[in-house]
Amino acid sequence: MIETQSISKEVLAAILKGIDEGIHVVDLNGITIFYNEIAARHDGLEVSEVIGKPVLKVFPSLDKETSTLLKVMKTKAPIYNQTQSYVNLHGAQIETINTTLPITVNGKVAGAVEIAKDYSRLKLLSESLLDLRKKIKQPLNKAAAANNVQYTLDSLLTINEEMKNIKKEAAKLAKSDSSILVFGESGCGKELFVQGLHHSSSRTEGPFIAQNCAAIPESLLESILFGTAKGSYTGAVDRPGLFELADGGTLFLDEIHAMPIELQAKLLRVLEDGIVRRVGSPKSSQVNVRVIAAMNIHPVEALEKNQMRKDLFYRLNVLTFGLLPLRERKEDIEFLALHFIKRFNQVLHKSLSGIGEDVLAIFRQYHWPGNVRELKHTIEYMMNVCEEDFLKAEDLPVIMKQQLQKNKQDFSLKIQPLKASMEKQEKALIEKALQETNGNIKKAAKLLEVPRQTLQYKLAKYNIEMNNRILVSNTHEGAE
C-alpha cells in the first residue's frame, strides 16, 4: 500500500512537472509543497528557493490579503483568471494571470493550488504601445493625419464592378458617424479599406487606432481597451485605454469575433452611450469614438458559432461591407499582378516587362486562399528568382507548384471518360455478385437483376474468371 502511494505521488509529480503552465501548491500553513520549473521561470527563482518555505517569505511584497493562495484557503472560494502583479525575491516585477483553487480533503481545506500563465512581456509591450500612442496623440493636422493613416480608398485597386460599387458606397457612408462592420477573408484588404473609410470621414484629422482582438488575452484586452486605474490590482497605474486615446477619431477592432463574450457586453455599453470606465475606477468619462469592426468570417457564421453576441452584431451592423475574395473577381488577378510587377521593379531594381500567358492561366485557375496578400507575395518571390524579362511558370513558388500538381492529380482521379468509368464499375459489381454466389451464374444474375444471357455476355466481354474456378453451368442450375 505504501509502495503504491509512493508510485502515485511520483506519477502525479511527473505530470505536474510536464504541464506547460506554472503550478504552485501550498499546504494549510502556507508552506510550498510543490512548485514546478515553469512557475520558477515565471518568478525568476529556483525551485529550491521556494519548496518548503512560507509563500509570504519568498514573495515579500504579498500579504495575507493579496496572496491568492492564502485567500482561497480562507474564503474556500476559487478565483479564476485573475491578474496578479508582484515583486519576486530578487526584486523583479512579475505579471501573471492566475486560477487559484482550494484543496479540500474530507470536506476540510488542506491547502491550495495555483495555475499561472505569465504575460509580463506581452503586458509590457502592450503598455509601451499605449504609452507611445498617448505621446503621439496630438492636435492633429492633415499632414500628421496622413502619416497616421497610410491608405485611402483609392489604394484599394480593382477593376471589378462590384468592388468599385463597394468603394463608391464606402466613400459616401464614410461621412457618417455610425458604426461600421467589415467582413471578408484574410488578405482581401480589410485594414486598407478601413483606413480608407477613416481618411474619407470627417474624423480624418483625428487619431486612427487599430487593435487585433485575437492577439491579446481577455484580462489584458479589457485594460488595453478601457484603461486602468491606480490600485485596481497590485502594481496597476493610471493609464488611458484605446477608447480614450481614439477620442475624436476612429477605433478599428479587427477580428472582433475573437473577443470574449463577456467583454463584448462591456463594448456594447460603450457603443450605446459613449461612456468608458477604467478597470478598477469608480469614475466614468465620455468619449467620442467611431468604432469600425472587422472579421474574417461571415457574421452569420460568427452568430451560429456563438462567437458574437447578437445585440453587439445588431449595434455594429448599421453599415456593413463585405469584401470579395480574389477568386470571385478574376479580372483583378492580371490587373493586380501587373501592378505588383511595376512596384517590385522599383523596389528590387529590375525591369521585367510583364507576365507569361502560362502563368496567367495558372493564376486564373488557382484558388488564392490568401487572396491579394498571397498574390502580392507570389509576385515578389517570382521576381526575386526570375532570370528573364518576364515571369514564367518555372518561377512559381514551390508550394504553389505542389498544390497545382495535387489539384491536377485529384482532377485526373475524379474525372474519367464516362464509358470507361461505367464499364469499370459494371465489371466490379459482376465480380462481387459472383463471389457472393460462389460462381453460380443464375443466382448472380438474380442478384444483379439482369437476364442470365446478359450476364453471360458481360462475362465474355470483360473476360471474367472466378480465381480459375469453373463457373456453374446451365445444366446444373436446373436443380435450384
Residue pairs with C-beta under 8 A, 6 or more apart in sequence:
13 34
16 23
16 34
16 36
17 36
17 37
19 36
19 38
20 38
21 38
21 115
21 116
21 117
22 36
22 38
22 39
22 40
22 41
22 42
22 43
22 96
22 114
22 115
22 116
22 117
22 118
23 34
23 35
23 36
23 38
23 39
23 113
23 114
23 115
23 116
24 32
24 34
24 35
24 39
24 50
24 55
24 69
24 113
24 114
24 116
25 32
25 33
25 34
25 35
25 103
25 111
25 112
25 113
25 114
26 32
26 33
26 55
26 69
26 70
26 73
26 111
26 112
27 33
27 110
27 111
28 73
28 109
28 110
28 111
29 54
30 54
30 55
30 56
30 67
30 69
30 70
30 73
31 52
31 53
31 54
31 55
32 50
32 51
32 52
32 53
32 54
32 55
32 58
33 51
33 52
33 111
34 51
35 47
35 50
35 51
36 47
37 47
39 50
39 116
40 46
40 47
40 49
40 50
41 118
42 94
42 96
42 116
42 118
42 120
43 50
43 59
43 88
43 89
43 94
44 88
44 89
44 90
44 92
44 94
45 58
45 88
45 89
45 90
49 58
49 89
50 58
55 62
55 67
55 69
55 70
56 62
56 63
56 64
56 67
56 70
58 88
58 89
59 67
59 86
59 87
59 88
59 89
60 87
60 89
61 86
61 87
61 234
62 86
64 70
64 71
64 74
65 71
66 86
66 234
68 79
68 82
68 84
68 98
68 100
68 114
69 100
69 112
69 114
70 112
71 79
71 100
72 78
72 79
72 100
72 101
72 102
72 112
73 102
73 109
73 111
73 112
76 102
76 104
76 109
77 102
78 99
78 100
78 101
78 102
79 98
79 99
79 100
80 99
81 97
81 98
81 99
81 218
81 219
82 97
82 98
82 99
82 100
82 219
82 233
83 95
83 96
83 97
83 98
83 219
83 220
83 223
83 233
84 95
84 96
84 97
84 98
84 116
84 233
84 234
85 93
85 94
85 95
85 233
85 234
85 235
85 236
86 93
86 94
86 234
86 235
87 93
87 94
88 94
93 120
93 235
94 118
94 120
95 118
95 119
95 120
95 123
95 124
95 235
96 116
96 117
96 118
96 119
96 120
97 116
97 117
97 119
97 217
97 219
97 220
98 114
98 115
98 116
98 117
99 114
99 115
99 116
100 112
100 113
100 114
100 115
101 112
101 113
101 114
102 109
102 111
102 112
103 109
103 110
103 111
103 112
103 113
104 110
117 217
119 217
119 220
122 216
122 217
122 220
123 220
126 216
126 220
126 224
127 239
130 224
130 239
130 240
130 241
130 242
130 245
131 239
133 207
133 209
133 242
133 245
134 240
134 245
137 207
137 245
138 144
140 148
140 205
140 206
140 207
141 205
142 204
142 205
144 205
145 199
145 204
145 205
145 206
145 208
148 207
148 208
149 195
149 198
149 199
149 204
149 208
150 195
151 192
151 195
151 196
151 199
152 195
152 196
152 199
152 200
153 167
153 170
153 171
153 174
153 193
153 196
153 197
153 199
153 200
154 196
155 192
155 195
155 196
156 163
156 167
156 189
156 192
156 193
156 196
157 332
157 335
157 336
157 339
158 164
158 167
158 329
158 332
158 335
159 331
159 332
159 335
160 324
160 329
160 331
160 332
162 324
162 329
163 323
163 324
163 329
163 332
166 321
166 322
166 323
167 196
169 321
170 193
170 196
170 197
170 200
170 321
171 200
173 180
173 319
174 196
174 197
174 198
174 200
174 201
175 200
175 201
175 202
176 319
177 202
177 203
177 290
178 290
178 318
178 319
179 271
179 290
179 291
179 292
179 293
179 315
179 316
179 318
179 319
180 194
180 197
180 290
180 291
180 292
180 293
180 316
180 318
180 319
180 320
180 321
181 292
181 293
181 294
181 295
181 299
181 313
181 316
181 317
181 318
181 319
181 320
181 321
182 190
182 193
182 194
182 292
182 293
182 294
182 295
182 320
182 321
182 322
182 323
183 190
183 294
183 295
183 296
183 297
183 298
183 299
183 320
183 321
183 322
183 323
184 190
184 294
184 296
184 322
184 323
184 324
184 325
185 296
185 323
185 325
185 369
185 371
186 296
186 370
186 371
186 373
187 326
187 370
187 371
187 372
187 373
187 374
188 323
188 324
188 325
188 326
188 371
188 372
189 323
189 371
189 372
190 254
190 294
190 296
190 323
191 210
191 252
191 254
191 294
193 321
193 323
194 210
194 250
194 252
194 292
194 294
195 208
195 252
197 250
197 292
198 204
198 208
198 249
198 250
198 252
198 292
201 250
201 290
203 248
203 249
203 250
203 290
206 246
206 247
206 248
206 249
206 250
207 245
207 246
207 247
207 248
207 249
207 250
208 246
208 249
208 250
208 252
209 242
209 245
209 246
209 249
209 250
209 251
209 252
210 252
210 254
211 224
211 225
211 242
211 251
211 252
211 253
211 254
212 254
212 255
213 221
213 253
213 254
213 255
213 256
213 258
213 259
214 254
214 255
214 258
216 224
218 260
218 262
218 263
221 259
221 260
221 263
222 263
222 266
222 279
223 239
223 241
223 279
224 241
224 242
225 241
225 242
225 243
225 263
225 267
226 241
226 243
226 266
226 270
226 276
226 277
226 278
226 279
227 238
227 239
227 240
227 241
227 243
227 244
227 276
227 278
227 279
227 281
228 236
228 237
228 238
228 239
228 241
228 278
228 279
228 280
228 281
229 236
229 238
229 278
229 279
229 280
229 281
229 283
230 236
230 237
230 238
231 280
232 278
232 279
232 280
232 281
233 280
236 279
236 280
238 278
239 278
240 278
241 276
241 278
242 251
243 251
243 270
243 276
243 287
243 289
244 276
244 285
244 287
246 287
246 289
247 287
247 288
247 289
248 288
248 289
249 289
249 290
250 289
250 290
250 291
250 292
251 289
251 290
251 291
251 292
252 292
252 293
252 294
253 259
253 267
253 291
253 292
253 293
253 294
254 293
254 294
255 294
255 295
255 296
256 264
256 293
256 294
256 295
256 308
256 316
257 295
257 297
257 302
257 307
257 308
258 307
259 267
261 306
261 309
264 308
264 309
264 312
265 309
265 312
267 312
268 309
268 311
268 312
268 315
269 275
270 276
270 287
271 291
271 312
271 315
271 316
272 315
274 286
274 287
274 288
274 289
275 284
275 285
275 286
275 287
276 284
276 285
276 287
277 283
277 284
277 285
291 316
293 316
295 302
295 308
298 322
299 308
299 313
299 317
299 320
302 308
302 313
303 310
303 313
325 368
325 371
326 332
326 333
326 336
326 368
326 371
326 372
326 374
326 375
327 367
327 368
330 364
332 372
333 360
333 363
333 364
333 368
333 375
334 355
334 360
334 363
336 372
336 375
336 376
337 355
337 360
337 363
337 375
337 379
338 354
338 355
340 375
340 376
340 379
340 380
341 352
341 354
341 355
341 379
341 383
341 391
344 350
344 379
344 380
344 383
345 351
345 352
345 383
348 383
348 384
350 383
350 386
351 389
352 383
352 386
352 389
352 390
352 391
353 389
353 390
354 390
354 391
355 390
355 391
356 390
356 391
356 392
356 393
358 392
358 393
359 382
359 391
359 392
359 393
359 395
359 396
362 393
362 396
362 400
362 404
363 375
366 400
366 403
366 404
368 374
368 375
370 377
378 396
378 397
378 400
379 391
381 397
382 391
382 395
382 396
382 397
383 391
385 395
386 392
386 395
396 404
423 462
426 458
426 462
427 458
427 462
427 464
429 448
430 444
430 448
430 455
430 458
430 459
430 462
430 464
431 464
433 444
433 447
433 448
434 441
434 444
434 464
434 466
434 471
435 466
436 444
436 447
437 443
437 444
437 447
439 466
439 469
439 470
439 471
439 472
440 471
440 472
440 477
440 480
441 452
441 455
441 456
441 459
441 471
441 472
441 474
441 477
442 452
442 472
442 474
442 477
442 480
443 480
444 455
445 451
445 452
445 454
445 455
448 455
452 474
458 464
459 471
